[in-house]
Amino acid sequence: MSEFPAEAVRDDFVPKADYLDRRFHELEKEQLWPKVWQIAAREAEIAKPGDYIVYEIVDDSIIVVRGSDGEVRGFHNVCPHRGTLLAEGAGNAKQFVCPFHGWRFATDGRCVKVIDRQDWGDCLSREDTDLAEVQVGIWGGWVWINMDPDCQPLSTFLAPMNAMCELFEFEKLRPAWSKSVVVPANWKTVLGAFTEFYHVQTTHAQMLTYTNDYSISRAMGRHGWISYTGGTGLPVGRSPRLPPKEVPDYREYLFEYAEQFKHDLAAMQTERAYQATQRLRTEASADTPPAEVAAKWGQFIYEAALASGAGWPDGLTPDYIAESGFDWHVFPNTAFLHPAIEAVLWYRFRPYGDDHEKCLFDVWSFERFAPGTEPDVKHQHFEDWRDGDFPLIFTQDFLNIPRVQRGMKSRGFKASRTSPVQERAVSHFARTLRRFLVDSHADDGLGPEEMVAIPAGEG
């Protein structure tokens, strides 16, 4: 029987060992990271033959490279001779050359030179000298890798999220900014802060003046779906947690929504969308009904995207947009928020080296740009979030997360008592992770039908 049984997790109960116990981290090293699909690079970052990126996950290092034939491949970043790392960071290479003894490898993984090859006689086979390959898949503009040769196909693993988000054309997005930061907490503690909206009412209380913030959370296969009630997925409207206040001009919610996303988040809104929102000041009156204001708002943003040359995804319908949700947690370690269609906030969470109490948190703010107008964005890395010039909403979360990690160590704390409605994605992840650690190939039996019950008219 597993030391960490899945049955110990309930919708309202997640044991604290998952976040604190070194043995849980060691189990992840052996049973999670070598056997799961995870994003390693943006495909656009390796656009030319020879372009490569090195992806690090605990003790493993993977080279993702575009070969001379245009194919994207992944290899363990290690020379089969004596174990030397072959590459660091990112770059372009015609061959990978071991800096220790000079063995050479083509971008398709073939060993093309062994110094003094005759010394080995017939001892070395091609399997002995070629780079060890990993599984590679492409979805949403990402290169996904899996070190398990017997893994599920990527399309199966991502279901049903991929079908519910396919039409958004994430592959056409490019970074407006991107950063990595070391957070002093377990990677799952950090992930948990970004896969529920229950904390908005306290941590981000400034948002309540325009956010009808009650959220819903669902299990979707191995993944988690998070959104707001009301059917549209957008939380625009005054929170009922605040004292009642008559706001006869619905435009005011949208103006504040645009201002806070521009200044407090610096993401999930393009500059042209912000300017399109300002058109409501002159092209809609204060007494325009909310539905008409919202329709004009969406139309102005759509028109601005087309006028810029950025284009717009085909086939999107209001129902498809609503059903796709606001926020997804993709098992195990990535999440994205996509309410704006043309601007998406994407996260990746992983242990910082072999330290189970530190997380390397990667953030990308993606936008849809007209071809040729994409900014030249340099990815930034920070050891401390205070050095990273993060927007307000991030800093509010960064202040809380270490408190959570430290507080869970208290003898007076036994487990996280997650909301079965608003934090379902958090508890569902904990249960799914424990199942995966026991048998990564088993069908976990969880499908889109496993959802929290939602009152009629609320999603």
C-alpha positions as CSV (number, residue, x, y, z in Angstrom):
1,M,0.0,0.0,0.0
2,S,1.2,3.5,-0.8
3,E,2.7,5.5,2.0
4,F,0.7,8.4,0.6
5,P,-2.7,6.9,-0.4
6,A,-4.9,8.9,-2.7
7,E,-7.9,8.1,-0.4
8,A,-6.4,10.3,2.3
9,V,-7.3,13.4,0.1
10,R,-10.8,14.7,0.2
11,D,-12.4,17.6,-1.6
12,D,-12.1,19.5,1.7
13,F,-8.9,17.9,3.0
14,V,-5.3,17.7,1.7
15,P,-2.6,16.3,4.1
16,K,0.3,18.7,4.7
17,A,2.8,16.0,4.0
18,D,2.4,16.6,0.3
19,Y,4.0,20.0,0.7
20,L,6.5,19.3,3.5
21,D,7.7,15.7,3.5
22,R,11.1,15.1,1.9
23,R,9.9,11.5,1.1
24,F,7.1,12.9,-1.0
25,H,9.7,14.9,-3.0
26,E,11.8,11.8,-3.5
27,L,8.8,9.9,-4.7
28,E,8.1,12.7,-7.2
29,K,11.7,12.5,-8.4
30,E,11.3,8.8,-9.2
31,Q,7.6,8.5,-10.2
32,L,6.4,11.9,-11.5
33,W,9.0,14.0,-13.3
34,P,10.5,11.1,-15.4
35,K,7.0,9.9,-16.4
36,V,4.9,12.9,-17.1
37,W,4.4,15.4,-20.0
38,Q,5.7,18.8,-19.1
39,I,6.4,22.0,-21.1
40,A,10.1,22.4,-21.9
41,A,10.2,25.3,-24.4
42,R,8.2,27.5,-26.6
43,E,8.3,26.2,-30.2
44,A,9.0,29.7,-31.5
45,E,12.1,29.9,-29.4
46,I,13.7,27.1,-31.5
47,A,12.5,28.3,-34.9
48,K,15.7,27.6,-36.9
49,P,17.7,24.4,-37.4
50,G,20.2,24.1,-34.6
51,D,18.2,26.2,-32.2
52,Y,18.1,24.6,-28.8
53,I,16.9,25.1,-25.2
54,V,18.0,23.2,-22.1
55,Y,15.2,22.3,-19.7
56,E,16.1,21.4,-16.1
57,I,13.9,19.4,-13.8
58,V,15.4,18.3,-10.5
59,D,18.3,16.0,-11.4
60,D,17.4,15.7,-15.1
61,S,18.5,18.0,-17.9
62,I,16.9,17.8,-21.4
63,I,18.0,19.4,-24.6
64,V,15.1,20.4,-26.9
65,V,16.5,21.1,-30.4
66,R,15.3,21.6,-33.9
67,G,17.3,19.4,-36.2
68,S,18.7,20.2,-39.6
69,D,15.6,18.4,-41.1
70,G,13.3,20.8,-39.2
71,E,12.1,18.2,-36.7
72,V,12.0,19.0,-33.0
73,R,13.6,16.4,-30.8
74,G,14.5,16.0,-27.2
75,F,17.5,14.3,-25.7
76,H,19.0,13.8,-22.2
77,N,21.6,16.5,-21.9
78,V,24.5,14.1,-21.0
79,C,27.4,12.7,-22.9
80,P,27.2,8.9,-22.8
81,H,31.0,8.7,-22.3
82,R,31.5,10.0,-18.8
83,G,28.2,11.9,-18.1
84,T,29.3,15.4,-18.9
85,L,26.5,18.0,-19.5
86,L,26.7,19.0,-23.2
87,A,24.8,22.3,-23.2
88,E,23.5,25.1,-21.0
89,G,20.8,27.7,-21.5
90,A,19.8,28.3,-25.1
91,G,21.6,28.8,-28.4
92,N,22.2,27.5,-31.8
93,A,24.6,24.6,-32.6
94,K,25.5,22.5,-35.7
95,Q,26.7,19.9,-33.3
96,F,26.9,19.3,-29.5
97,V,30.5,18.9,-28.4
98,C,31.4,17.4,-25.1
99,P,33.7,19.9,-23.4
100,F,35.5,17.1,-21.5
101,H,36.8,14.7,-24.2
102,G,35.4,16.1,-27.4
103,W,32.8,13.5,-28.4
104,R,30.4,15.1,-31.0
105,F,26.7,14.7,-31.6
106,A,24.5,15.8,-34.4
107,T,21.3,17.6,-33.7
108,D,19.4,14.4,-34.4
109,G,21.2,12.8,-31.5
110,R,23.7,10.7,-33.5
111,C,27.2,10.4,-32.2
112,V,29.3,11.6,-35.1
113,K,32.8,11.5,-33.5
114,V,34.4,9.5,-30.8
115,I,38.0,10.6,-30.2
116,D,40.3,7.5,-30.7
117,R,37.3,5.3,-31.5
118,Q,39.6,2.4,-32.2
119,D,40.4,2.1,-28.5
120,W,37.0,0.4,-27.9
121,G,37.3,-2.1,-30.7
122,D,33.8,-3.5,-31.1
123,C,32.6,-2.7,-27.6
124,L,30.6,0.4,-28.5
125,S,27.3,0.1,-30.4
126,R,25.3,3.0,-31.8
127,E,23.0,2.6,-28.8
128,D,26.0,3.1,-26.5
129,T,27.1,6.3,-28.1
130,D,24.0,8.2,-29.4
131,L,22.2,10.6,-27.2
132,A,19.3,9.1,-25.2
133,E,16.1,10.4,-26.7
134,V,13.0,11.5,-24.9
135,Q,9.4,11.8,-26.1
136,V,8.4,15.1,-27.7
137,G,5.0,16.6,-28.5
138,I,3.7,19.9,-29.7
139,W,0.5,21.6,-28.5
140,G,-0.5,25.2,-28.0
141,G,2.9,26.5,-29.3
142,W,4.7,24.6,-26.6
143,V,7.2,21.7,-26.9
144,W,6.3,19.1,-24.3
145,I,8.7,16.4,-23.2
146,N,8.2,13.0,-21.5
147,M,11.2,10.8,-20.4
148,D,9.0,7.7,-20.3
149,P,9.2,5.7,-23.6
150,D,5.8,4.1,-22.7
151,C,4.0,7.2,-21.9
152,Q,0.5,8.2,-23.1
153,P,0.3,10.2,-26.3
154,L,0.3,13.9,-25.5
155,S,-3.1,14.5,-27.0
156,T,-4.6,11.8,-24.7
157,F,-2.8,13.2,-21.7
158,L,-4.0,16.7,-22.2
159,A,-7.7,15.8,-22.7
160,P,-10.2,17.3,-22.3
161,M,-8.4,20.6,-21.9
162,N,-6.9,20.6,-25.4
163,A,-10.3,20.2,-27.1
164,M,-11.9,22.8,-24.9
165,C,-9.1,25.4,-25.7
166,E,-7.9,24.4,-29.2
167,L,-9.7,27.2,-31.0
168,F,-7.9,29.9,-29.1
169,E,-4.7,29.5,-31.2
170,F,-2.3,29.7,-28.3
171,E,0.5,28.8,-30.8
172,K,0.2,32.3,-32.4
173,L,0.9,34.1,-29.1
174,R,4.3,35.6,-28.3
175,P,5.7,36.9,-25.0
176,A,5.1,40.5,-24.0
177,W,7.3,39.8,-21.0
178,S,8.6,36.7,-19.2
179,K,10.3,36.1,-15.9
180,S,11.5,33.4,-13.6
181,V,11.8,33.8,-9.8
182,V,12.8,31.5,-6.9
183,V,10.0,31.3,-4.4
184,P,10.8,29.9,-0.9
185,A,8.0,27.3,-0.9
186,N,7.3,23.8,-2.2
187,W,6.3,24.0,-5.9
188,K,2.8,22.7,-5.1
189,T,2.3,25.4,-2.5
190,V,3.1,28.0,-5.2
191,L,0.9,26.3,-7.7
192,G,-2.0,26.2,-5.3
193,A,-1.9,30.0,-5.0
194,F,-2.5,30.3,-8.7
195,T,-5.1,27.7,-9.3
196,E,-8.0,29.1,-7.1
197,F,-9.8,32.4,-7.0
198,Y,-11.1,32.0,-3.4
199,H,-8.2,34.1,-2.1
200,V,-9.1,37.1,-4.3
201,Q,-11.5,38.5,-1.7
202,T,-8.7,39.0,0.8
203,T,-5.4,38.9,-0.9
204,H,-6.5,41.1,-3.9
205,A,-9.3,43.0,-2.2
206,Q,-8.7,46.0,-4.5
207,M,-10.3,43.9,-7.3
208,L,-13.7,43.6,-5.6
209,T,-14.9,47.0,-6.8
210,Y,-15.3,45.5,-10.3
211,T,-15.1,41.7,-9.6
212,N,-18.1,39.5,-8.9
213,D,-15.6,37.2,-7.3
214,Y,-17.4,34.0,-6.3
215,S,-15.7,31.2,-8.3
216,I,-16.3,27.6,-9.2
217,S,-13.7,24.9,-9.7
218,R,-14.0,21.5,-11.5
219,A,-12.1,18.3,-12.1
220,M,-11.4,17.8,-15.7
221,G,-9.6,14.5,-16.2
222,R,-6.2,14.9,-14.6
223,H,-6.6,18.6,-14.9
224,G,-8.4,21.5,-13.1
225,W,-10.8,24.1,-14.5
226,I,-11.4,27.3,-12.6
227,S,-13.8,30.1,-13.5
228,Y,-16.5,32.5,-12.2
229,T,-20.2,32.0,-11.9
230,G,-22.5,33.8,-14.3
231,G,-22.0,31.9,-17.5
232,T,-19.5,34.1,-19.3
233,G,-16.4,33.3,-17.4
234,L,-15.8,37.1,-16.9
235,P,-16.1,38.4,-13.3
236,V,-17.1,41.9,-14.2
237,G,-19.4,43.4,-11.7
238,R,-19.3,44.7,-8.1
239,S,-18.6,42.0,-5.5
240,P,-21.6,41.2,-3.2
241,R,-19.0,41.0,-0.4
242,L,-18.9,44.8,-0.5
243,P,-21.6,47.1,0.9
244,P,-24.3,47.6,-1.7
245,K,-23.7,50.5,-4.0
246,E,-25.7,51.6,-7.0
247,V,-23.6,51.8,-10.1
248,P,-26.0,52.8,-12.9
249,D,-23.2,53.2,-15.4
250,Y,-22.0,49.6,-16.3
251,R,-19.1,51.1,-18.2
252,E,-17.4,52.0,-14.9
253,Y,-16.8,48.3,-14.2
254,L,-15.0,47.9,-17.5
255,F,-12.9,51.0,-17.1
256,E,-11.7,49.9,-13.7
257,Y,-11.2,46.3,-15.0
258,A,-9.0,47.8,-17.8
259,E,-7.1,50.1,-15.4
260,Q,-6.3,47.4,-12.9
261,F,-5.3,44.8,-15.5
262,K,-3.0,47.4,-17.1
263,H,-1.3,48.6,-13.9
264,D,-1.8,45.9,-11.2
265,L,-1.2,42.8,-13.4
266,A,0.4,44.0,-16.6
267,A,-1.0,41.0,-18.4
268,M,-4.2,39.4,-19.9
269,Q,-4.9,42.7,-21.8
270,T,-3.1,44.1,-24.8
271,E,-2.6,47.8,-25.1
272,R,-4.9,47.9,-28.1
273,A,-7.6,46.2,-25.9
274,Y,-7.1,48.9,-23.3
275,Q,-7.5,51.6,-25.9
276,A,-10.5,49.9,-27.3
277,T,-12.1,49.9,-23.9
278,Q,-11.7,53.7,-23.8
279,R,-13.9,53.9,-26.9
280,L,-16.9,53.2,-24.6
281,R,-16.5,56.7,-23.2
282,T,-17.6,58.3,-26.4
283,E,-19.4,55.5,-28.2
284,A,-21.7,54.3,-25.4
285,S,-23.8,56.4,-23.0
286,A,-23.9,56.0,-19.2
287,D,-27.4,54.5,-19.4
288,T,-26.6,51.9,-22.0
289,P,-27.8,48.5,-20.8
290,P,-25.0,46.2,-19.5
291,A,-25.4,43.5,-22.1
292,E,-25.1,46.1,-24.9
293,V,-22.1,47.7,-23.2
294,A,-20.4,44.3,-23.0
295,A,-21.2,43.5,-26.6
296,K,-19.7,46.8,-27.8
297,W,-16.6,46.2,-25.6
298,G,-16.0,42.9,-27.2
299,Q,-16.7,44.3,-30.7
300,F,-14.2,47.1,-30.2
301,I,-11.5,44.7,-29.0
302,Y,-12.1,42.5,-32.0
303,E,-12.0,45.4,-34.4
304,A,-8.7,46.6,-32.9
305,A,-7.1,43.2,-33.3
306,L,-8.1,43.0,-36.9
307,A,-7.0,46.6,-37.7
308,S,-3.6,45.9,-36.1
309,G,-3.0,42.9,-38.3
310,A,-2.9,40.5,-35.4
311,G,-6.0,38.7,-36.5
312,W,-8.5,36.8,-34.4
313,P,-9.2,33.1,-33.9
314,D,-11.8,31.5,-36.1
315,G,-14.8,29.5,-34.8
316,L,-15.1,31.0,-31.3
317,T,-18.6,31.2,-29.9
318,P,-19.9,32.6,-26.6
319,D,-20.7,29.0,-25.5
320,Y,-17.2,27.7,-26.4
321,I,-15.5,30.6,-24.6
322,A,-17.6,30.2,-21.5
323,E,-17.1,26.4,-21.4
324,S,-13.3,26.9,-21.8
325,G,-13.2,28.6,-18.4
326,F,-11.0,31.3,-17.1
327,D,-8.1,29.4,-15.6
328,W,-6.7,25.9,-16.2
329,H,-4.3,23.8,-14.2
330,V,-2.7,21.3,-16.5
331,F,-1.3,18.3,-14.6
332,P,1.1,18.5,-13.1
333,N,3.0,21.8,-13.2
334,T,1.5,24.3,-15.6
335,A,-1.4,26.7,-15.5
336,F,-2.8,29.4,-17.7
337,L,-5.4,32.2,-17.5
338,H,-7.1,33.1,-20.8
339,P,-10.1,35.3,-20.4
340,A,-9.0,37.8,-23.0
341,I,-8.5,35.6,-26.1
342,E,-5.6,37.6,-27.4
343,A,-3.7,37.8,-24.1
344,V,-2.8,34.8,-21.9
345,L,-0.9,34.5,-18.7
346,W,1.0,31.2,-18.4
347,Y,2.8,29.7,-15.5
348,R,5.2,26.8,-14.8
349,F,6.1,25.5,-11.4
350,R,9.0,23.1,-10.6
351,P,11.3,22.3,-7.7
352,Y,14.4,24.6,-7.5
353,G,17.0,22.0,-8.2
354,D,16.7,19.3,-5.5
355,D,15.3,21.6,-2.9
356,H,11.8,20.6,-2.0
357,E,11.2,23.9,-0.1
358,K,12.0,26.1,-3.0
359,C,10.1,26.6,-6.3
360,L,11.3,27.9,-9.6
361,F,8.3,29.8,-10.8
362,D,8.2,30.8,-14.5
363,V,5.7,33.4,-15.8
364,W,4.9,34.3,-19.4
365,S,2.6,37.2,-20.4
366,F,1.6,36.3,-23.9
367,E,-0.1,38.4,-26.5
368,R,-1.3,38.1,-30.1
369,F,0.9,40.5,-32.2
370,A,0.7,41.4,-35.9
371,P,3.4,39.4,-37.7
372,G,6.7,41.2,-37.6
373,T,5.7,43.4,-34.6
374,E,6.6,41.0,-31.8
375,P,8.9,42.6,-29.2
376,D,12.3,41.2,-28.6
377,V,11.7,39.9,-25.1
378,K,14.6,38.7,-23.0
379,H,13.6,36.2,-20.3
380,Q,14.6,37.5,-16.8
381,H,15.6,35.4,-13.8
382,F,15.5,36.6,-10.2
383,E,16.5,34.9,-7.0
384,D,14.1,37.2,-5.1
385,W,10.8,38.5,-6.3
386,R,11.6,41.9,-4.8
387,D,14.2,42.4,-7.5
388,G,11.9,41.5,-10.3
389,D,9.6,44.6,-10.6
390,F,6.6,42.3,-10.5
391,P,3.1,44.0,-10.7
392,L,1.0,44.4,-7.5
393,I,-1.1,41.3,-7.9
394,F,2.0,39.1,-8.0
395,T,3.6,40.8,-5.1
396,Q,0.5,40.3,-3.0
397,D,0.7,36.6,-3.7
398,F,4.5,36.5,-3.1
399,L,4.0,37.9,0.4
400,N,1.5,35.2,1.3
401,I,3.1,32.1,-0.2
402,P,6.1,31.8,2.2
403,R,3.7,32.3,5.1
404,V,1.7,29.3,3.9
405,Q,4.8,27.1,3.6
406,R,6.1,28.1,7.0
407,G,2.7,27.9,8.7
408,M,2.0,24.4,7.5
409,K,5.0,23.2,9.6
410,S,3.1,24.1,12.8
411,R,2.2,21.2,15.0
412,G,-1.2,22.8,15.2
413,F,-1.8,22.5,11.5
414,K,-2.9,19.0,10.2
415,A,-4.1,19.5,6.7
416,S,-5.4,22.1,4.2
417,R,-9.2,22.4,4.5
418,T,-9.9,23.3,0.9
419,S,-13.2,24.6,-0.3
420,P,-15.1,21.8,-2.1
421,V,-16.4,24.3,-4.5
422,Q,-13.9,27.1,-5.0
423,E,-10.7,25.2,-4.4
424,R,-11.7,21.9,-6.0
425,A,-8.8,22.1,-8.4
426,V,-6.3,22.1,-5.5
427,S,-7.7,19.0,-3.8
428,H,-8.3,17.3,-7.1
429,F,-4.7,17.8,-8.1
430,A,-3.4,16.4,-4.7
431,R,-5.5,13.3,-5.2
432,T,-4.5,12.9,-8.9
433,L,-0.9,13.3,-8.0
434,R,-1.0,10.6,-5.4
435,R,-2.6,8.3,-7.9
436,F,0.0,9.1,-10.5
437,L,2.8,8.4,-8.1
438,V,1.5,4.9,-7.6
439,D,0.8,4.1,-11.2
440,S,1.5,6.7,-13.9
441,H,0.1,4.5,-16.6
442,A,-3.3,3.7,-15.0
443,D,-6.4,5.3,-16.2
444,D,-7.4,7.4,-13.3
445,G,-11.1,7.2,-14.3
446,L,-11.7,10.9,-14.0
447,G,-13.5,12.6,-16.9
448,P,-15.3,15.8,-17.6
449,E,-18.3,14.5,-15.8
450,E,-16.5,14.6,-12.4
451,M,-17.5,18.2,-11.6
452,V,-18.7,20.0,-8.5
453,A,-22.4,20.5,-8.6
454,I,-23.3,24.0,-9.8
455,P,-26.7,25.6,-9.1
456,A,-28.7,26.3,-12.2
457,G,-27.8,29.5,-14.0
458,E,-24.3,29.7,-12.3
459,G,-22.0,28.3,-15.0
